[in-house]
Amino acid sequence: MPKISTHKLRALILDMDGVIWRGQEPIGDLPKIFDTIQEFGLGVVMATNNSTKTPAQYIQRMAGYGVTLEPWQVVNSSEATAAYLLEQFPEGGPVYIVGESGLVKALDAHGFHHSEEEALAVVAGLDKELTYAKLKRANALIRAGAIFVGTNPDRTFPTPNGQVPGAGVMLAAIEAATYVHPIIVGKPQTGMYALALQRLGTRPEETLVVGDRLETDIAGGQNMGSPTALVLSGVTTRAVAEEWQPAPDFIVEDLTAVLAKLAEGR
């Protein structure tokens, strides 16, 4: 694997599930990891496809692990989806939401309220309370002309007990019923990464993207023109990772190993 010098890097964009934690369990000594990032003089933004929580909730969770972050350092697919909808419908309006509180709050903050009778869009993300009634209503609204927007395509996400269904499962069910492919906002699309770069004040080539999923985290970073590091602490095995083209710059066990690689290049 090629070395990336920390002298050329100015920042990291870190995925969360499978990189920072697995289920409720932290991956590695997180206070030490973030102290090391600070010692390297690197900026950091957390960017997750998970739409179920608000940035404030993620900041609170990180505080529980002993890591202090500022609100600007967390970007998720709910925020990116709200920004996308605002581009399409500048005045806001009714949308039908298949998702959880993080998505509902992000959309509401940008002027979009949940409606079951009329909707400019059906917006779907991970929804652990998904029901047939929700699928039926989403189907009807899309067939009536609402656009179909998906927060992210992740079919699974990692937990200590293995991989469990993700937002992609909800999207697939709605797509099967409507024959309409969703507009995907989260990774591997670059909108969320672009927002992270804006907050960091860095260029793509100066920013290392770290993730555990090839088809979202790594593909998104590569689409943006950033160096990438694939960690094996989440959903991807080494055998699968080594088949990916173009190859990530690093394939390592976890975030601690990423920092060790960066230290080699200092």
Protein Blocks (a to p, Z undefined) as FASTA:
>chain_A
ZZddfklpcbdcddfehplpghjbcedjfklmmmmmmmnopacddddfblkbcfklmmmm
mmmnopacdfklpccfklmmmmmmmmmmmngpaddddddfklmmmmmmnopacdfkbcfb
dcddddfkbcfklmmmmmmmmmnopacddfbfcfbdcdfkbpcddfklmmmmmmmmnopa
cddfbdcbfklmmmmmmmnopafklpccddfbfklmmmmmmmnopacdddfklmbcfklm
mmpccddfbdcfblmlmmmmmmmmZZ
